[in-house]
Amino acid sequence: MILTADLGSTFLKAALAEDTGRMYGRAVRVRLEDNSSPLCWINALDRACTALKAHYPSFDLSCIMITGNGPTVVPVAEGIPSFSVMWDGGENGTSSPAFLPKIRYLRDRRSEVYSEASLFLGSAEFLCFHLTGKACASQPPRGFEDYYWNNEKLESEGFDSNKFPPFMKTGTLLGYSRSFSCIKEGTPVLVPCPDYIPAIVGSGAMHEGMLCLRTGTGDGLNLCSSASSAPEGLMVSEHPNGRDSNLSIILPDTGAAIERARKEAGLENTDFEQSLRNARVRKECEKICLRTAQALKLFKDLPIKEIRIAHGLLDSPFLNSMRASCTGLPVYSTDCEETGLQGLAIMASSYLTGQDITSLADRTVRLKPSLPEV
């Protein structure tokens, strides 16, 4: 039995899966009362484990794999840290999509925090550190190194390199858990990863021409491609399948715009799917689907065969049909409500069984087709 957990900005979600990577039942969602508090994260993980054990009393875990929001920075000193510098900056630091600017903020603006910290960890890395006592940083995918650090960067800016944990490959063994909540001492804990990676894996977009659309407050488009470089306007990094490239772009303020439209129409507390048919909200949906179609033009002549939806705020049959109409591409959703947790389960299963992640995803992910809008 695999325990998967996703530390988001609003909820911690957790679920159990078979060692084959297939999910058990529904995920548990625990609202974070203070999303920047590491103590709140720990308590949320405790509550999630307790709730899962109530449904699955054996709770006999083969391993644990966690993902989290990033780049969030946790300064670790004595005891449990009281705060973090969140990925979006919040009231602290910077909204830069990289780690070092946030740590630079601590050094220059919160010098007492910087000097007292023995480690700087990411959000998921902190939870794994709390479980195991072992510190690591998830090794950045090829192409994303500039968002992290290296010895040259640390030396040139005068950072104390001892405060930065070693990089380890995602999905390998980090260490073994101490006794925590319902988790038995000695349970293997795997090196965590940024949350976009399990979203891609859990959507099954593991072959050339498959585009994973990660939905939420903003949308992320991730194309699996054999191209080694990206057209202007796109980022390029290593794809989770380990062979191809991940060509990507972020479309900000998509889900947020629909939520604003629902609120303006007085529908924020009504059924999400039904509210999209309201004239004001539908108009916003059309704008967002057209933005997706425009963004696909940035991929130029690279083949795009289909769109796989990674579940989030904007996964709905209504929107998926509209996306299919606007893009002219087949749009698929999965039968698993938490795509990211499904991806974590597949990655953990690869560790347990030694099987290839792509092969496991092909066998595990089950799709629901979306037809063009009528």
JOUR-V122782 format. One record per residue. N is the residue number from 1. SS is DSSP state (~ for helix, > for strand, _ for the rest). D_FIRST is the distance of its C-alpha to the first C-alpha in Angstrom with 1 decimal. Layout:
n=N ss=SS d_first=D_FIRST
n=N ss=SS d_first=D_FIRST
//
This chain:
n=1 ss=_ d_first=0.0
n=2 ss=> d_first=3.8
n=3 ss=> d_first=6.7
n=4 ss=> d_first=9.8
n=5 ss=> d_first=13.3
n=6 ss=> d_first=16.8
n=7 ss=> d_first=19.8
n=8 ss=_ d_first=22.7
n=9 ss=_ d_first=26.3
n=10 ss=_ d_first=26.1
n=11 ss=> d_first=22.6
n=12 ss=> d_first=19.3
n=13 ss=> d_first=16.6
n=14 ss=> d_first=12.9
n=15 ss=> d_first=10.2
n=16 ss=> d_first=6.5
n=17 ss=> d_first=5.7
n=18 ss=_ d_first=5.0
n=19 ss=_ d_first=5.5
n=20 ss=_ d_first=8.9
n=21 ss=_ d_first=9.0
n=22 ss=_ d_first=9.9
n=23 ss=> d_first=9.6
n=24 ss=> d_first=9.2
n=25 ss=> d_first=12.7
n=26 ss=> d_first=14.6
n=27 ss=> d_first=14.2
n=28 ss=> d_first=15.7
n=29 ss=> d_first=18.9
n=30 ss=> d_first=20.7
n=31 ss=> d_first=24.3
n=32 ss=_ d_first=25.5
n=33 ss=_ d_first=28.9
n=34 ss=_ d_first=29.9
n=35 ss=_ d_first=28.1
n=36 ss=_ d_first=29.7
n=37 ss=_ d_first=28.8
n=38 ss=~ d_first=26.1
n=39 ss=~ d_first=26.2
n=40 ss=~ d_first=25.5
n=41 ss=~ d_first=22.4
n=42 ss=~ d_first=21.1
n=43 ss=~ d_first=21.9
n=44 ss=~ d_first=20.2
n=45 ss=~ d_first=16.9
n=46 ss=~ d_first=17.5
n=47 ss=~ d_first=18.4
n=48 ss=~ d_first=15.4
n=49 ss=~ d_first=12.9
n=50 ss=~ d_first=15.3
n=51 ss=~ d_first=15.5
n=52 ss=~ d_first=11.8
n=53 ss=~ d_first=11.8
n=54 ss=~ d_first=14.9
n=55 ss=~ d_first=13.3
n=56 ss=_ d_first=10.1
n=57 ss=_ d_first=11.9
n=58 ss=_ d_first=9.6
n=59 ss=_ d_first=7.4
n=60 ss=_ d_first=6.1
n=61 ss=_ d_first=4.7
n=62 ss=_ d_first=5.3
n=63 ss=> d_first=7.3
n=64 ss=> d_first=9.1
n=65 ss=> d_first=11.5
n=66 ss=> d_first=14.4
n=67 ss=> d_first=17.6
n=68 ss=> d_first=20.8
n=69 ss=_ d_first=24.3
n=70 ss=_ d_first=26.9
n=71 ss=_ d_first=29.2
n=72 ss=_ d_first=28.8
n=73 ss=> d_first=30.2
n=74 ss=> d_first=29.4
n=75 ss=> d_first=32.1
n=76 ss=> d_first=30.6
n=77 ss=_ d_first=33.2
n=78 ss=_ d_first=33.2
n=79 ss=_ d_first=30.7
n=80 ss=_ d_first=28.7
n=81 ss=_ d_first=30.5
n=82 ss=_ d_first=32.3
n=83 ss=_ d_first=32.2
n=84 ss=_ d_first=31.2
n=85 ss=> d_first=33.2
n=86 ss=_ d_first=31.4
n=87 ss=_ d_first=31.0
n=88 ss=_ d_first=33.8
n=89 ss=_ d_first=36.1
n=90 ss=_ d_first=36.6
n=91 ss=_ d_first=39.4
n=92 ss=_ d_first=38.6
n=93 ss=_ d_first=39.3
n=94 ss=_ d_first=39.0
n=95 ss=_ d_first=37.3
n=96 ss=_ d_first=37.3
n=97 ss=_ d_first=34.2
n=98 ss=_ d_first=34.2
n=99 ss=_ d_first=33.2
n=100 ss=~ d_first=36.5
n=101 ss=~ d_first=38.7
n=102 ss=~ d_first=36.6
n=103 ss=~ d_first=36.9
n=104 ss=~ d_first=40.6
n=105 ss=~ d_first=40.9
n=106 ss=~ d_first=39.6
n=107 ss=~ d_first=42.0
n=108 ss=~ d_first=45.0
n=109 ss=~ d_first=44.5
n=110 ss=_ d_first=42.4
n=111 ss=~ d_first=43.6
n=112 ss=~ d_first=42.7
n=113 ss=~ d_first=39.0
n=114 ss=~ d_first=39.2
n=115 ss=~ d_first=41.0
n=116 ss=~ d_first=38.8
n=117 ss=_ d_first=35.5
n=118 ss=_ d_first=34.0
n=119 ss=> d_first=31.3
n=120 ss=> d_first=30.8
n=121 ss=> d_first=27.2
n=122 ss=_ d_first=25.7
n=123 ss=~ d_first=23.7
n=124 ss=~ d_first=20.1
n=125 ss=~ d_first=21.4
n=126 ss=~ d_first=22.7
n=127 ss=~ d_first=19.4
n=128 ss=~ d_first=17.9
n=129 ss=~ d_first=21.2
n=130 ss=~ d_first=20.9
n=131 ss=~ d_first=17.6
n=132 ss=~ d_first=18.7
n=133 ss=_ d_first=22.5
n=134 ss=_ d_first=22.4
n=135 ss=_ d_first=24.3
n=136 ss=_ d_first=24.1
n=137 ss=> d_first=25.1
n=138 ss=> d_first=23.3
n=139 ss=_ d_first=25.7
n=140 ss=_ d_first=27.6
n=141 ss=_ d_first=27.6
n=142 ss=_ d_first=30.9
n=143 ss=_ d_first=33.4
n=144 ss=_ d_first=32.0
n=145 ss=~ d_first=33.2
n=146 ss=~ d_first=36.0
n=147 ss=~ d_first=33.7
n=148 ss=_ d_first=32.6
n=149 ss=_ d_first=34.8
n=150 ss=_ d_first=36.2
n=151 ss=~ d_first=38.6
n=152 ss=~ d_first=41.6
n=153 ss=~ d_first=40.8
n=154 ss=~ d_first=40.1
n=155 ss=~ d_first=43.3
n=156 ss=~ d_first=45.4
n=157 ss=~ d_first=44.5
n=158 ss=_ d_first=44.7
n=159 ss=_ d_first=41.1
n=160 ss=_ d_first=39.9
n=161 ss=~ d_first=37.4
n=162 ss=~ d_first=35.9
n=163 ss=~ d_first=34.4
n=164 ss=> d_first=32.3
n=165 ss=_ d_first=29.0
n=166 ss=_ d_first=28.5
n=167 ss=> d_first=26.9
n=168 ss=> d_first=23.7
n=169 ss=_ d_first=22.1
n=170 ss=_ d_first=19.4
n=171 ss=_ d_first=15.9
n=172 ss=_ d_first=17.1
n=173 ss=> d_first=16.2
n=174 ss=> d_first=18.0
n=175 ss=> d_first=17.4
n=176 ss=> d_first=15.5
n=177 ss=_ d_first=15.1
n=178 ss=_ d_first=17.7
n=179 ss=_ d_first=17.1
n=180 ss=> d_first=16.7
n=181 ss=_ d_first=16.3
n=182 ss=_ d_first=13.3
n=183 ss=> d_first=11.8
n=184 ss=_ d_first=12.7
n=185 ss=_ d_first=15.2
n=186 ss=_ d_first=14.4
n=187 ss=_ d_first=10.9
n=188 ss=> d_first=11.6
n=189 ss=> d_first=12.8
n=190 ss=> d_first=14.0
n=191 ss=_ d_first=17.4
n=192 ss=_ d_first=17.6
n=193 ss=> d_first=19.8
n=194 ss=> d_first=22.3
n=195 ss=~ d_first=21.2
n=196 ss=~ d_first=23.3
n=197 ss=~ d_first=21.3
n=198 ss=~ d_first=17.9
n=199 ss=~ d_first=20.3
n=200 ss=~ d_first=22.1
n=201 ss=~ d_first=19.0
n=202 ss=~ d_first=17.5
n=203 ss=~ d_first=21.0
n=204 ss=_ d_first=21.2
n=205 ss=_ d_first=24.5
n=206 ss=_ d_first=24.2
n=207 ss=_ d_first=27.6
n=208 ss=_ d_first=31.1
n=209 ss=_ d_first=32.7
n=210 ss=> d_first=29.6
n=211 ss=> d_first=29.9
n=212 ss=> d_first=27.1
n=213 ss=> d_first=28.6
n=214 ss=> d_first=26.7
n=215 ss=_ d_first=28.1
n=216 ss=_ d_first=28.7
n=217 ss=_ d_first=31.6
n=218 ss=_ d_first=32.6
n=219 ss=> d_first=31.5
n=220 ss=> d_first=30.4
n=221 ss=> d_first=31.3
n=222 ss=> d_first=29.6
n=223 ss=> d_first=31.1
n=224 ss=> d_first=29.8
n=225 ss=> d_first=33.0
n=226 ss=_ d_first=34.5
n=227 ss=_ d_first=37.2
n=228 ss=_ d_first=37.4
n=229 ss=_ d_first=39.3
n=230 ss=_ d_first=39.2
n=231 ss=_ d_first=42.1
n=232 ss=_ d_first=43.6
n=233 ss=_ d_first=41.6
n=234 ss=_ d_first=38.2
n=235 ss=> d_first=35.8
n=236 ss=> d_first=34.4
n=237 ss=> d_first=31.4
n=238 ss=> d_first=29.0
n=239 ss=_ d_first=26.7
n=240 ss=_ d_first=22.9
n=241 ss=_ d_first=23.5
n=242 ss=_ d_first=25.5
n=243 ss=_ d_first=28.6
n=244 ss=_ d_first=30.2
n=245 ss=> d_first=31.4
n=246 ss=> d_first=30.1
n=247 ss=> d_first=33.2
n=248 ss=> d_first=32.8
n=249 ss=> d_first=34.8
n=250 ss=> d_first=34.2
n=251 ss=> d_first=36.0
n=252 ss=_ d_first=36.4
n=253 ss=_ d_first=37.1
n=254 ss=_ d_first=35.9
n=255 ss=~ d_first=33.6
n=256 ss=~ d_first=35.8
n=257 ss=~ d_first=38.9
n=258 ss=~ d_first=37.5
n=259 ss=~ d_first=36.6
n=260 ss=~ d_first=40.1
n=261 ss=~ d_first=41.6
n=262 ss=~ d_first=39.7
n=263 ss=~ d_first=41.0
n=264 ss=~ d_first=44.5
n=265 ss=_ d_first=44.5
n=266 ss=_ d_first=43.3
n=267 ss=_ d_first=40.1
n=268 ss=_ d_first=37.5
n=269 ss=_ d_first=36.3
n=270 ss=_ d_first=36.4
n=271 ss=_ d_first=33.9
n=272 ss=~ d_first=33.1
n=273 ss=~ d_first=33.5
n=274 ss=~ d_first=36.8
n=275 ss=~ d_first=38.1
n=276 ss=_ d_first=38.0
n=277 ss=_ d_first=40.8
n=278 ss=_ d_first=43.2
n=279 ss=~ d_first=46.0
n=280 ss=~ d_first=45.5
n=281 ss=~ d_first=41.7
n=282 ss=~ d_first=42.0
n=283 ss=~ d_first=44.5
n=284 ss=~ d_first=42.0
n=285 ss=~ d_first=39.3
n=286 ss=~ d_first=41.9
n=287 ss=~ d_first=42.7
n=288 ss=~ d_first=39.1
n=289 ss=~ d_first=38.6
n=290 ss=~ d_first=41.9
n=291 ss=~ d_first=40.7
n=292 ss=~ d_first=37.8
n=293 ss=~ d_first=40.2
n=294 ss=~ d_first=42.5
n=295 ss=~ d_first=39.7
n=296 ss=~ d_first=38.9
n=297 ss=~ d_first=42.5
n=298 ss=~ d_first=41.7
n=299 ss=~ d_first=39.7
n=300 ss=_ d_first=43.1
n=301 ss=_ d_first=43.1
n=302 ss=_ d_first=39.5
n=303 ss=_ d_first=37.9
n=304 ss=_ d_first=35.6
n=305 ss=_ d_first=34.4
n=306 ss=> d_first=32.2
n=307 ss=> d_first=30.4
n=308 ss=> d_first=26.7
n=309 ss=> d_first=26.0
n=310 ss=> d_first=23.3
n=311 ss=_ d_first=22.9
n=312 ss=_ d_first=24.8
n=313 ss=_ d_first=28.0
n=314 ss=_ d_first=29.9
n=315 ss=_ d_first=27.7
n=316 ss=_ d_first=29.8
n=317 ss=~ d_first=31.3
n=318 ss=~ d_first=34.8
n=319 ss=~ d_first=34.3
n=320 ss=~ d_first=32.6
n=321 ss=~ d_first=35.6
n=322 ss=~ d_first=37.9
n=323 ss=~ d_first=36.2
n=324 ss=~ d_first=36.6
n=325 ss=~ d_first=40.3
n=326 ss=~ d_first=41.0
n=327 ss=~ d_first=39.4
n=328 ss=_ d_first=40.1
n=329 ss=_ d_first=36.6
n=330 ss=> d_first=33.9
n=331 ss=> d_first=31.3
n=332 ss=> d_first=27.8
n=333 ss=> d_first=25.0
n=334 ss=> d_first=21.5
n=335 ss=_ d_first=19.9
n=336 ss=_ d_first=17.2
n=337 ss=_ d_first=18.8
n=338 ss=_ d_first=17.2
n=339 ss=~ d_first=17.9
n=340 ss=~ d_first=17.1
n=341 ss=~ d_first=13.5
n=342 ss=~ d_first=13.2
n=343 ss=~ d_first=14.9
n=344 ss=~ d_first=12.7
n=345 ss=~ d_first=9.6
n=346 ss=~ d_first=12.1
n=347 ss=~ d_first=13.3
n=348 ss=~ d_first=10.2
n=349 ss=~ d_first=9.6
n=350 ss=~ d_first=13.3
n=351 ss=~ d_first=12.9
n=352 ss=~ d_first=10.5
n=353 ss=~ d_first=12.7
n=354 ss=_ d_first=15.9
n=355 ss=_ d_first=16.6
n=356 ss=_ d_first=18.9
n=357 ss=~ d_first=17.6
n=358 ss=~ d_first=20.4
n=359 ss=~ d_first=19.7
n=360 ss=~ d_first=16.1
n=361 ss=~ d_first=17.4
n=362 ss=~ d_first=20.2
n=363 ss=~ d_first=18.0
n=364 ss=~ d_first=15.4
n=365 ss=_ d_first=17.8
n=366 ss=_ d_first=19.9
n=367 ss=> d_first=23.3
n=368 ss=> d_first=25.8
n=369 ss=> d_first=29.4
n=370 ss=> d_first=31.8
n=371 ss=_ d_first=35.5
n=372 ss=_ d_first=38.4
n=373 ss=_ d_first=40.0
n=374 ss=_ d_first=42.7
//
